[in-house]
Amino acid sequence: MGFIYENILRPILFKMEPEQAHDRGRAALMAMGALPLICKLIRRYNQVCEDNPVRLFGLEFPNRVGLAAGMDKDGEYPRAIEALGFGHAEVGTVTPEGQLGNPRPRLFRLPEDKALINRMGFNNKGSEAMLNALSKNYPKGKRKMPVGVNIGKAKITPLEEAVNDYVASFRTLADQADYFTINISSPNTQGLRDLQGAGYLHDLLQTIREENLSQAKKLGRDPHPLLLKIAPDLTFKEVDEIVSVLLELNYDGIIATNTTIQRPRGMSSTEKGGLSGGEYIRKRSNDVINYIYKATEGKLPIIGVGGIDSVEAAGEKIDAGASMIQVYTGWVYRGPLFARELAHALKSKGENWI
Ligand SMILES: Cc1cc2nc3c(=O)[nH]c(=O)nc-3n(C[C@H](O)[C@H](O)[C@H](O)COP(=O)(O)O)c2cc1C
């Protein structure tokens, strides 16, 4: 399948404008996800289960490979993602109301670097639409893998009121999320990354945590695991500040990293946006992961993401200190069964990599 994808399907898809190809892929995955029996058959071939499920944040993951946020923005096809061998899906980024995102074109391929640049700007249908999609197509309680919901701030919301957006989406989606990721690291919503600064961060994370605890108490259930997703463009001093807030507030984990606004020397594209895939982000996210792992003595679980395009690159993330990984751009370049290949490799080498 890898051969067929890379030599036949990918060249056809890559002839299309990138977002058009993305839309076609989305339509195919939605069609597949709408057929539970077909998904079941496909899953039989692709599913990779570790000998013991990966236990993290109080959840059980069948394997260590997840789909990174931004692909399934509205939670429309996690059943198809499950059938293709992933061990979890992170859906979103979702905002309380739907929004269009930035004008097109806003997604660009850099095939020579196996990379993408995007400035999508959180195009999504809003948290109610995501709630309906998840409840209908992949309801909690009938899942074989966890679904994380990645929440963000709307374009029109001023930074001082950003917390209201996070709390609103949290409330709407609490019944269907297995964990939540607080996204303050996408480069395409103006000012969003300012929330990573210590001034905003503590209040933001504390308010979400309090909401989580009070809701859990009211409903008599466990609170949701809460994760924070950070940018690769932070200094280590800034990473230190963020990590100390996470530890103080008992956050469950960190996702490192989002796309970068830096460009490697010699990169030809001058498009603005976040760079993903390829060697530059891979190395940078490995450094950030390893820094956090050492700084916290492994006490804060890390999901490693950025530039994974091979089994070796996945292994580097685990070596650096990640407990699980996510992929996005590598999946676009390597094809639908890439997650299965990674999950197999991590399973068979698992014991040596922990
Ligand atoms: C087109 C595109 C859209 C993305 N949208 C989001 C998003 O909405 N929220 C988010 O947290 N990350 C988003 N990301 C970042 C990815 O989740 C991931 O962190 C990043 O791409 C690095 O991983 P990769 O090199 O495997 O792609 C997006 C990435 C791409 C390429």
The ligand as an SDF file (V2000), in Angstrom:
LIG
                    3D

 31 33  0  0  0  0  0  0  0  0999 V2000
   -2.5290   22.0260    7.6680 C   0  0  0  0  0  0  0  0  0  0  0  0
   -2.2340   21.9580    9.1360 C   0  0  0  0  0  0  0  0  0  0  0  0
   -3.1810   22.3990   10.0410 C   0  0  0  0  0  0  0  0  0  0  0  0
   -2.9220   22.3360   11.4090 C   0  0  0  0  0  0  0  0  0  0  0  0
   -3.8660   22.7560   12.2880 N   0  0  0  0  0  0  0  0  0  0  0  0
   -3.6470   22.6400   13.6160 C   0  0  0  0  0  0  0  0  0  0  0  0
   -4.6630   23.0000   14.5450 C   0  0  0  0  0  0  0  0  0  0  0  0
   -5.7730   23.3940   14.1710 O   0  0  0  0  0  0  0  0  0  0  0  0
   -4.3780   22.8780   15.8700 N   0  0  0  0  0  0  0  0  0  0  0  0
   -3.1600   22.4170   16.3250 C   0  0  0  0  0  0  0  0  0  0  0  0
   -2.9630   22.3120   17.5410 O   0  0  0  0  0  0  0  0  0  0  0  0
   -2.1990   22.0560   15.4580 N   0  0  0  0  0  0  0  0  0  0  0  0
   -2.4030   22.1560   14.1360 C   0  0  0  0  0  0  0  0  0  0  0  0
   -1.4260   21.7760   13.2570 N   0  0  0  0  0  0  0  0  0  0  0  0
   -0.1130   21.3500   13.7850 C   0  0  0  0  0  0  0  0  0  0  0  0
    0.0090   19.8320   13.8960 C   0  0  0  0  0  0  0  0  0  0  0  0
   -0.9210   19.2930   14.7920 O   0  0  0  0  0  0  0  0  0  0  0  0
    1.4460   19.4540   14.3490 C   0  0  0  0  0  0  0  0  0  0  0  0
    1.6460   19.9330   15.6500 O   0  0  0  0  0  0  0  0  0  0  0  0
    2.5160   20.0190   13.4420 C   0  0  0  0  0  0  0  0  0  0  0  0
    2.1190   19.9780   12.0970 O   0  0  0  0  0  0  0  0  0  0  0  0
    3.8550   19.2770   13.5740 C   0  0  0  0  0  0  0  0  0  0  0  0
    3.6950   17.9090   13.2430 O   0  0  0  0  0  0  0  0  0  0  0  0
    4.0340   17.2960   11.7830 P   0  0  0  0  0  0  0  0  0  0  0  0
    5.4240   17.7270   11.4270 O   0  0  0  0  0  0  0  0  0  0  0  0
    3.8960   15.7900   11.9710 O   0  0  0  0  0  0  0  0  0  0  0  0
    3.0300   17.8380   10.8560 O   0  0  0  0  0  0  0  0  0  0  0  0
   -1.6660   21.8340   11.8790 C   0  0  0  0  0  0  0  0  0  0  0  0
   -0.7230   21.3770   10.9600 C   0  0  0  0  0  0  0  0  0  0  0  0
   -0.9860   21.4300    9.6050 C   0  0  0  0  0  0  0  0  0  0  0  0
    0.0530   20.9480    8.6300 C   0  0  0  0  0  0  0  0  0  0  0  0
  1  2  1  0
  2  3  1  0
  2 30  2  0
  3  4  2  0
  4  5  1  0
  4 28  1  0
  5  6  2  0
  6  7  1  0
  6 13  1  0
  7  8  2  0
  7  9  1  0
  9 10  1  0
 10 11  2  0
 10 12  1  0
 12 13  2  0
 13 14  1  0
 14 15  1  0
 14 28  1  0
 15 16  1  0
 16 17  1  0
 16 18  1  0
 18 19  1  0
 18 20  1  0
 20 21  1  0
 20 22  1  0
 22 23  1  0
 23 24  1  0
 24 25  2  0
 24 26  1  0
 24 27  1  0
 28 29  2  0
 29 30  1  0
 30 31  1  0
M  END
$$$$
